[in-house]
Amino acid sequence: MNFIQRHQDEILVEWATEARKAASARGLTDVELKNMIPLLLSALTGGAAWAAIGRHIESHLADRIRRGFEVAEIVEEFAILERCVADSARRSPREERPSEEEMARIFLTVQSIMVRTTDVFQEHMRLDEQREKRYLRQLRTLADDALRPPDESQGPLERRLHEAMQIICEATSADAAALLLYDPESRKLVTRAVVGDAEAALHEFAASVDLDSFTGQVAAHAEPTEVSDVVTTELEVSDALRFSGIHSLLGIRLPRHHRFLGIMYIGMREERRFSSREIRRLEALGEGLTLHLDNAKLHAELHKQLDELEVERGLRERFVAVLAHDLRGPLATVKMSTRLLRKLDDGAEQRPEIIRRIDRNLDVIDKMILDLLDVSRIRAGQRLPLRIEWCDLRSLTDEVAEDLRAVHGPRFEVVGEHEIHGMWSHDELKRALWNMAENAVKYAAADTPITIRLERGRHDVRVLVHNLGSPIPVEDREHIFDLFARGRASRVGESSGLGLAFVRACAESHGGTVSVESNATTGTTFTMVLPDDARPHQPHPS
């Protein structure tokens, strides 16, 4: 490792320059940015024990997680170090360059640290999720107790709210937390519970809902409101808060939408920005706290909302689990194929097939990433972005059928019009047709034909995908095009629940519709209707 020792300063300077570009948006100081790499370089030269490196990795990781970094950003710091070491070796005179064995040892060491970092991050995320569930469960228990008829064992509402804010403060590791409820008569926010180091200073009676105040900004927006320093902010805050020792504030509206109940905010003594993870957790806790703010008349409705939240959370977790499971297959194939390429001679006959295999699996990964983006758009109620162009629907359908035959065998038949042209988005229609046919495979009886029929109307076209097999139950048909609906169907196995939701989003983005008919006699038919020209149905660019 003498090479690292001779060029340590040069490598560190180059690394800091490159890493600062990647992390500049996070606002790290120079010391915070470099807190890990000098020790790692010292370990590579034998100047630091690997046991100390392990402890430092966990400390480094905890700091990055607290600041909202994702695992890819954390690992990128080590990837930059690999590149800097390689660049320094290439620039060195030939007689000073490290041997291939030495470079391999360096890279293997750094890569093992990257793997260790990823493992620690995933374990932290698992524990963090369990911690969030525990606090949400505590809030729900508190809300359930408050909604029961009062008895001697229960205290007044203020005591319950104070207990809830203690849970919020502990869950977010905040130095202070406050709950203010809206009084319609005075049109003011009244402080109902405050906890933390600055409890006495923050226990003011009423606060403004004017838009030039911090409390007013929180009340007016569904998205969280953040102040990095109350001393210098231009927003109106009370003198008690400004001189309480609390600097950074994060406030949320309760609830985010619908009837306004109040606001909740947490405070930190240090002057800093809040990470995306801290914001998300406070929002989740705010949703749980909202349950505690309603009265006993809404008892049944609150329990229903809780059940729906749990189902939605479970479906999201299932979707992520299925996606992660499905990604491992193509990633493993690509990794294995690249290893084979490195071992093959330049003239090896297997090279073209291996490259095709890599391309196919990268296409699968690309489709999964597109599915993730579509989830965000569909959940936000947005239309899919379309690139409208002149399309031959028959040619596109034949292409999809051919790809399906390669996967599922020769059971797909395309019938109907031989030439159907129109103005549509080629890529989105191709994905929608594939999803409709894949759905037919799941429901169809084994080895029965699946027919894709094309029909032209007066001003529209119809794509019908038909299969024979068990009919879809009526209760499933009502929500089958909803996001994650497939996850609710008990007879469906590991499914992400995105396929038919994307079909509907694609049809509606084109200005069309999609529907399903299913019975034991004729089988199941999914029908997508599209206008000849989708351009008039696109949102105006402004």
N, C-alpha and C positions, 0 to 999 in steps of 0.2 A: 504493500500500500504506500510505498515511498512516493509514488507519483502524486497521490492525493495530498500528502504532506507538503510537497514542494509547491503545489499549485492551489493550496487551500484558499488563500486570500483572493486569488483571481477567480476561482470558481464561485466563491461566496458573493463577490461583487456582481458577477454576471447573473447569478441566480436571483439576487435581490432585485436587479433591474427587470428581469422577466416576470418574477412573481408579483412585483408591485403593479404591473399592468393588469394582472389577473385579479388582484385583490384590492385595487385602488378604490372601487366603489364601496368597500366595506369600511373605509376610513381607519385602517390599522396604522399604528405608529411604527416606526422603523424597528423598535425593540420587539413589539408584538409580532411583527412580520417575521423576524429572524429568530424567534425564540426556540426553534427546534433544530434548524439546519446546522449551525456551528457545532452543536453537540454530536449530531449525526456524522459530520465530516471527521470530527475527532475520533469517534468510534471506528470509522473506516480505517483510520491510521493506527488504531490500537491505543489511542489516548484516553478512551472512556470505556467503562464497563457496559456490556450489553444489558445487564440488569437495570442499570440506571437509565439506559435508553428506553426500556420497556415502561418504566415509571413515568418518564418524560413524555412518551407518546400519549399516555392516558391523560396527563395534565394538559398537553397541547391540544388533544382532541376535545377535552371538556371546554377549554377556552373557545375553540372554533365553533363548537355546537352552541354554546351560549350566545355567540354572536350571529347565529342563524346560518352558518355555512352548511352546505350539503356535502355528502361524502365524496362526490366527484370533485368538488372544489378542493377538499382537503387532500385527496390523493394526488391532484394535479401538482401540488407543491413538490411532491417527491418525484413526479414524472419530469418536472422542469429540472430538478437536480440531476437526473439521469442524462438529460440532453446537454446540460452544462458541462458535466464530466466528459461526455463524448466529444463535445466541441473543443474543450481544452486539450484533450488527447490528440485530436486531429491537427491542432495548431502547433503542437510541440514538435521540436526537432525529432527526427526518426529515432536517434539513439536514446532520447529521453522518454519516448512513448512507452506506456505500459504494455505488457504482453497481452495476448488475447485471453489467456487464462486469468490474468489479474483483472482485466476489464469484466470478464464473465463473473468473477467473484464479487466485484463491486455491484454490478447490476443485479445479481441474484440477491445480494444483501438488501439493496434498496427495495427490490420487488417483494421480498419477504416482509419488510416493514409496511409496504402498501397493503399487503394481504392482512397483516395484523391490524392495521388501522381500520380497514373495512370491517373486520370481525368485531372490533371493539365498538365501532359506530353502530353496527346492526344490533349488538347487545344493548347498547345505550338506548336506541330507539325502542326496542322491545320493552325495556324497563320503564322508559318514559311513557309509553302508551299504557302500560299497566297502572302506572301512577295516576295518569289522567282518568282512567276508568274508575280508580278507587275514589278520587275526589268527586267525580260525577255521581257515583253511587252514594257518597255521604250526603251530597246536596239533595238527591232524590229522597233519601231516608228522612232528611230534615223536612222536606216539603210534604211528604206523606204524613208525618207526625203533626205538622201544622194544620193540615186539612181535616184531621179528625176532630170530633167534638172536644172542646177543652175539658180537662180534668185537673185535679190537684197537682199532678206530676208535671204539667206543662206550664211554662212561664209565659209572659206577655209576648206580643209580636216582636217588640224591639229586641228582646233577648234572642229570639229565633233568628232575626236578621243579623244580629251581632255574631252569632255562631256561624251563620252562612259566610259572613265576610272574613271570619277567621280562617275558614276553609279556603276561601279565595286567596287570601294573603299567603297562606302556607303553600298552596298549589302553584302559585306563580313566583314564589321566592321573593315577594315584594316587601318593601319596608313599610308600606302603608296601603290601606285600601278603604274606599268610601262608597257608600250607596246613598243616592239622592232620588227621592220619589217625587213625581210631578203632582202638584196641587192645582186642580182646574180652577178653583175659586180665586186664588191669588196669582195664578199663572207663574208660579215660582217652583223651583226645585228645592225640596225640603230635605235636609240631611237626616237620615234615619239610622244609619249605622256607620261607625268609623273604627278601624282597628289599626294597630301599628305603633311605631315609635313616635309619630307626630299626632297621636290621637287627639290630644287636648287642643292643639292648634287648628286641626282640621274640622272640629265639631261646630262649624257655623250652622245657623238655623236655616237660612234660605240662600239660594244662588240664582243668578240671572239665567234666562234662556235667550238673551240677546246674542246675535250672531258674532258680535265682537268679543264675546267672552269664551273662555275654554269650555265651560259647562254648556253654553249655547251651541257651540260647534259640535260637541258630542251629541247633543239632543237632535241636531238637525241632519245628521248624516248616518246612513246605514253602515258605512265603513268606519273603522276605528279612527279616533283622533289622537294624534301623538304630539307631545311637546318635549323637546330634548332638554330644555332648561327653563324653568318657570321664572328665573331671575331676569332673563333677557328677552323672553317672549313678548311679542306685541299684543297677544291676546290678553283680555282682562282676566286677572285672577285676584283672589282676595289677598290682602296684606298678610293674613295669618298663614295662607298657603305659601306665599312668596318667600316668607322668612322662616318657614318651618324646618328647613334643612333638607326637604325633599326637592329634587331637581327635575328629574324626568317623569313625565306623566303619560299614561295610556288609558284612554276612556272609550267606553262602548255604550251604545244606545240599547235600552231594554224595552221591548225586544227590537231587533234590527228593523223589522217591518211591522205593519198593522198598528194597533192601538198603542200609543206611547204611554209607558208606565214610569220611566225614569232613566237614570244613567248610573253607571258604575265606573270607577276608575281606580287604578293602582299607581303607586308612586315609588320611585327608587331614589336613594340618596345620591347615587353617582349620576353624573351628567353623561347620558348616552342615548343611542337609538335602541329601540326594541327590535328583537329578531322576529322573523316571520313565524317561528315556532311559538314564541311567547304570545304573539298576537293571536294566532290560531287557538292556543289554549285558553286565553281569556275569553274569546268569542264562544268557545264550547262551554266554558263555565258559566258565561252569561246566559246562554240558552237554558242551562240547568237551573240557574237562579230564578229565571223568569217564572218557572213553575211554582216557586215559593211565593211569588207576589200576587197570584190570583187567589180568589176566595173559594170557600167550600162548595159553592154552587157549580163550579167548573171541575169538580173532582173527577167525574167520569171522562170528561174531555181531555183533561191533563194526562190521565193514564193512557188514553188512546194516543196522544201525541208522543208520550214517552215510548210506547211500543213501536210507533212508526220510526222514531229516531233510532231505536235499537236495530230495527230491521234494516233501515237505510245504512247504518254503520256496518252491520254485518255483511250487507251486499257489497259495499265498497271494499271491505276487507277481503271478501271472497273474490271480487274482480281482480284486486291486486295480486292475490295468491295465485289465481289461475294464470294471469298474465306473466307473473314471474316464473311459474312452472313452464309455461309454453315458450318463454324466451330462452330457457336453458338449453332446449333441444337444438335450435338453429345456431346458437352461440357455440355450443360444443362441437357441432359439425364444422363450422367455420374455423374454429381453433384447430381441430384435428386436421382439416384440409391444408391449412397454412403450414402446419408442421410437416405434412407430407411433401408439400412443394419445396420446402427447404432441403429435403433429403433427396429429391429427384435430380437426375442429371438434366442438362438443358434440353436434350433431345428426347426426353421421356415421352412416350405416347400417352401416358395417363394424364399429363398436364392439362389438356383442354377440358377433359371431363371433370377434373378437380376444380378448375376455375368456374365451370358451369354450376357445380355444386355450391361453391361459395356464393355466386351470384344469386342462385335460387334462395338460399337461406338468408342472405342479406335482404332480399325482397320481402321475405316473411317478417323479418325484424322491422323493416321499414313500415310494413302494413300495421304491425302492432303499435308502433309509435304514432302513426296516423290515427289509430283507434283511440289512443290516449288523448290526442288533441281534440278529436271529435267529442269525447266525453265532456271535456271542459266546455265546448261550444254548446252542446245539447243541454247540459245542466244549466247553462246561463241563458237558455232560451234563444240563442243566436242561430241564424241560418248558416249552413255550410258555405264556405267560400267556393264559388264555382268559376271555372274558366270556360266560358261558353264558346263553342266552335262548331263547325259543320261536321256532323257525325253520320256514319252509316250504322244504324242500330242493328241490322241483320249481321253485318260483318263483325261488330263488337260482340253480339250474342254467340255467333259461331266460335269466336275466339275463346270466350268464357267456357262454352261447352267442351271445347277441345282440352282446355286446361283441367276441367273437372273430370273428364274421362281418364286423364293421366293419373288422377288421384284416386277416383272411386270406380273406375272401370267403365265399360261401354253401355251405360244405362241412361245416358242423356240424349234427348232428341229435340232438335229445333224444328218447328213447323210454322207455317203461316207465310206472311209476306216475305218476298225475297229481296226487296229493295225498300228500305224505310230510311229516309234521310230527314234530318232536322237539326235545329240549333240547340245542342245540349253540352253538358260537361262530360267528356269522354271518360276520364279517370273515375269520377264519382259514380257514373252509371255502371261502369265495369265492376266496381266494388259492390254496388247495390245488387246487381244481378248475381254475382258470386255469392253474396250473403243469402239471397232468396233461395238459390239452389242448394247451398250448404244446409239451410234450414230444412228444405225438403228431404235431404238425406237423413237428417235426424229423425223425422217423423215417418218416413216411408218404410213400408215393409221391405225386408231384405230382397234384393235382386229384382224388385219391381221397377218398371221404367219411370223416369222423371221427364216430363215434357215441358219445354219452354215454347210457348206460343206467342207469335207477334201478330197483332191486328192493328190496322189503320182505321181510324175514325175520320169524321169530317174535318175536325181541327185538332185532333189529338191522336196518340198512339197508345196501345195497351200491351203490356207485357204480362203474360199469365204463366205462372210456374205451378204445375200440377203434380201431385204424387198420390199413390194409393197407400193406405195404411190406417192405423188407428186415428179416429178423429181427434181434433184438438178440443178439450173441454170448453164449455161456454165460459166458465169463470176465467180460464187462461186467455181466451180470445179477446176479452174485454180490455186486457192490459198488455197484450203480447208485443205491441210496438213501443211500450214504455221502456225507458232506460232501466237496465238491470231486471227487466220483467222475467227473462229466462231463468234468472237465479231464483225467482219465487216459485217456479213450476217444479213441484216435487219430483216429477218423473224425469226431469232433465238432469244429466250428470254434470260434469265439470264444464260449465259454460260461462263465458264472461258476461252474457246478457247484453251485448252491444249490436249484434248483427242486424236484427229487425228494427232496433231503434235507429240505426244508421240508414236503413232502407226508407223509413218514414221521413227522416230528416232530409235525405237526398231528394225524395219525391216532392216534398213541400218546398224545398229550396228551388226546385225547377218550376214551381207553380202547379204541381200535380198532387195526386193522392195515392194512398195504398190501402188495400183492404184484404180481408181473408174470409173465405167460406170453407166450411169443413163439416162433413157428415160421414157416417159409416158406409153409405151406399156409393157415393161418387168420389170420396176421398177429399183431399185438401187442395185448395187453389188460392194462391196469393196473387193479387192483381195490382199492378202499378200502372197508373194512368198519367201520361205526360202530355203537355201541350206541344204542338209542332215546333214552336219557337219559345224558348224559355227566357229570352232577353227581356221582354216586357215585365216579367215577374221578378226581376232582380231589383234590389234596393238601389235608390239613386246614390251615386258616388258621394254626394254631399252628406 
